[in-house]
Amino acid sequence: MRKLSQWMGFFLIATLFSGHSFADWILDNNSSTISFVTTKANTVAEVHTFSSAAGTISDKGQATISIELASVDTRIPIRDERMKSMLFKVAQFPEALITASLESHLIHDFKPGTMQTIELPIVLSLHGKQVEMNATLSVNYLSASTVQVSSLKPLIANASTFELLAGVEKLRTVAGLPSISPAVPVYFQLTFHKN
């Protein structure tokens, strides 16, 4: 009888955990890209990336993406170091955070091989500031356990909104440029696997 009750307890715990704690979607950093475009001297545009991010979408639809700002990659090492110290100040603000709430049907009631376009508010936390933005996203259900979320329109992060203008000016001065645009388009393609 004692052994039977132990087995029943085990199965009850396993059922509870399989329905909730292990139902999260986990970001696959190696299959995801986060990029942004800077414009200098009015006409020269360059694409940069962040190589390290982590994130989850919970069983209740709470999405959280953490971007490691020290992983910025502009393909010029000295510029990477300047961005880390002068612009992002990674010692004080090591990450950018994106949060959003997804409707239940987007993570529970879907058919593999289908795609949806959605619009929803997201919150970008950067340099100690939180700003709500509207995002237009493509949600591509690659399989029953893999989903890809991509930006259909860029998010525009403005340096003034996040109090980064002083850092932009430092970068402009040290690089000897006539201008660096404070408006930065951000693009992403994020792949999640169901845990």
C-alpha positions as CSV (number, residue, x, y, z in Angstrom):
1,M,0.0,0.0,0.0
2,R,2.8,2.3,0.9
3,K,4.6,1.6,-2.4
4,L,1.3,2.2,-4.3
5,S,0.9,5.6,-2.7
6,Q,4.5,6.5,-3.5
7,W,3.9,5.7,-7.2
8,M,0.7,7.7,-7.2
9,G,2.5,10.6,-5.7
10,F,5.3,10.3,-8.3
11,F,2.8,10.3,-11.2
12,L,0.9,13.2,-9.7
13,I,4.1,15.3,-9.5
14,A,5.3,14.2,-13.0
15,T,1.9,15.3,-14.4
16,L,2.0,18.6,-12.7
17,F,5.5,19.4,-13.9
18,S,4.9,18.2,-17.5
19,G,1.9,20.5,-17.8
20,H,3.5,23.6,-16.4
21,S,7.2,23.9,-15.5
22,F,8.5,22.0,-18.5
23,A,6.1,23.7,-21.0
24,D,8.3,26.7,-21.6
25,W,9.8,27.6,-24.9
26,I,13.6,28.2,-24.8
27,L,15.5,30.6,-27.1
28,D,18.0,28.8,-29.3
29,N,20.8,31.4,-29.4
30,N,22.8,29.6,-32.2
31,S,19.7,29.7,-34.5
32,S,18.8,33.3,-33.7
33,T,20.0,36.7,-34.9
34,I,19.6,40.1,-33.5
35,S,20.9,43.0,-35.6
36,F,20.9,46.8,-35.8
37,V,21.8,49.3,-38.4
38,T,23.8,52.5,-37.7
39,T,24.2,55.4,-40.1
40,K,27.2,57.6,-40.1
41,A,28.1,60.7,-42.1
42,N,24.5,60.8,-43.3
43,T,24.9,58.2,-46.0
44,V,27.0,55.2,-44.7
45,A,24.9,52.5,-43.2
46,E,26.4,49.4,-41.4
47,V,24.8,46.3,-40.0
48,H,25.9,45.1,-36.5
49,T,24.9,42.1,-34.4
50,F,24.7,40.8,-30.9
51,S,26.0,37.2,-30.6
52,S,24.6,36.3,-27.2
53,A,21.0,36.3,-26.1
54,A,18.8,34.1,-23.8
55,G,15.1,33.9,-23.4
56,T,11.9,32.0,-22.7
57,I,8.2,32.1,-23.5
58,S,6.4,30.7,-20.5
59,D,3.3,28.4,-20.6
60,K,1.2,31.5,-19.9
61,G,2.7,33.5,-22.8
62,Q,5.2,35.7,-20.9
63,A,8.1,36.3,-23.3
64,T,11.5,37.5,-22.0
65,I,14.6,38.1,-24.1
66,S,17.9,39.1,-22.5
67,I,20.6,40.5,-24.9
68,E,24.2,40.6,-23.6
69,L,25.4,44.0,-24.7
70,A,29.0,43.0,-24.4
71,S,28.5,40.6,-27.3
72,V,28.1,43.4,-29.8
73,D,29.9,42.6,-33.0
74,T,30.6,45.4,-35.5
75,R,33.5,43.4,-37.2
76,I,35.9,46.1,-36.0
77,P,37.3,45.2,-32.5
78,I,38.2,48.7,-31.4
79,R,34.7,49.9,-32.3
80,D,33.2,47.0,-30.3
81,E,35.2,48.1,-27.3
82,R,34.2,51.8,-27.7
83,M,30.5,50.8,-28.0
84,K,30.7,48.7,-24.8
85,S,32.4,51.4,-22.8
86,M,31.2,54.7,-24.3
87,L,27.7,53.9,-25.5
88,F,26.3,50.9,-23.6
89,K,28.4,51.2,-20.5
90,V,28.2,47.4,-20.0
91,A,29.8,47.5,-16.6
92,Q,26.7,49.3,-15.3
93,F,24.1,48.1,-17.8
94,P,25.2,44.6,-19.0
95,E,22.0,43.7,-20.8
96,A,19.0,44.9,-22.8
97,L,15.7,43.2,-22.0
98,I,12.7,42.7,-24.2
99,T,9.4,41.6,-22.6
100,A,6.0,40.9,-24.0
101,S,2.7,39.0,-23.3
102,L,1.5,36.6,-26.0
103,E,-2.1,35.4,-26.3
104,S,-2.6,31.8,-25.3
105,H,-3.5,30.5,-28.8
106,L,-0.1,31.6,-30.2
107,I,1.7,29.0,-28.0
108,H,-0.9,26.3,-27.5
109,D,-3.4,26.2,-30.4
110,F,-1.4,26.1,-33.6
111,K,-0.7,23.8,-36.5
112,P,2.9,23.0,-37.5
113,G,3.8,24.4,-40.9
114,T,1.6,27.5,-40.5
115,M,2.5,31.1,-40.1
116,Q,0.8,34.1,-38.4
117,T,1.4,37.8,-38.5
118,I,0.7,39.6,-35.2
119,E,1.0,43.0,-33.7
120,L,1.6,43.5,-30.1
121,P,3.2,45.9,-27.6
122,I,6.7,45.0,-26.3
123,V,8.8,46.7,-23.6
124,L,12.5,47.4,-24.3
125,S,14.6,48.0,-21.2
126,L,17.9,49.6,-22.1
127,H,20.4,51.8,-20.2
128,G,18.0,52.1,-17.2
129,K,15.0,53.1,-19.3
130,Q,11.8,51.2,-20.2
131,V,10.0,52.1,-23.4
132,E,6.9,50.4,-24.9
133,M,7.0,49.9,-28.6
134,N,4.6,48.3,-31.1
135,A,6.0,45.3,-32.9
136,T,4.9,43.7,-36.1
137,L,6.0,40.0,-36.0
138,S,5.9,36.9,-38.1
139,V,5.3,33.7,-36.1
140,N,6.4,30.7,-38.1
141,Y,5.5,27.3,-36.6
142,L,8.3,25.1,-38.0
143,S,7.2,22.0,-36.1
144,A,5.3,21.0,-33.0
145,S,8.3,21.9,-30.9
146,T,10.0,24.7,-32.8
147,V,8.7,28.2,-33.5
148,Q,10.5,31.2,-35.2
149,V,9.6,34.8,-34.4
150,S,10.8,37.5,-36.8
151,S,10.4,41.2,-37.0
152,L,8.5,42.2,-40.1
153,K,9.1,45.9,-39.5
154,P,12.2,47.1,-37.6
155,L,12.0,48.5,-34.1
156,I,13.4,52.0,-34.0
157,A,15.5,52.6,-30.9
158,N,16.2,56.3,-30.6
159,A,19.3,57.3,-28.6
160,S,17.6,60.2,-27.0
161,T,14.8,58.0,-25.6
162,F,17.3,55.9,-23.7
163,E,19.6,58.8,-22.7
164,L,22.3,57.5,-25.0
165,L,23.0,60.7,-26.9
166,A,26.1,61.5,-24.9
167,G,27.5,58.1,-25.7
168,V,26.7,58.6,-29.4
169,E,28.5,62.0,-29.3
170,K,31.6,60.4,-27.7
171,L,31.7,57.8,-30.5
172,R,31.3,60.5,-33.2
173,T,34.1,62.5,-31.7
174,V,36.6,59.7,-31.2
175,A,35.9,58.4,-34.7
176,G,36.2,61.9,-36.3
177,L,32.8,61.6,-38.0
178,P,30.6,64.5,-39.0
179,S,27.5,62.7,-37.7
180,I,26.0,59.5,-36.4
181,S,22.2,59.0,-36.6
182,P,20.5,58.7,-33.2
183,A,17.8,56.6,-34.7
184,V,18.7,52.9,-35.0
185,P,16.6,50.2,-36.7
186,V,16.6,46.9,-34.9
187,Y,15.8,43.5,-36.5
188,F,15.6,40.0,-35.1
189,Q,14.8,36.4,-36.0
190,L,14.4,34.3,-32.9
191,T,14.1,30.5,-32.8
192,F,12.5,28.8,-29.8
193,H,12.3,25.1,-28.9
194,K,9.7,23.7,-26.6
195,N,11.3,22.4,-23.4
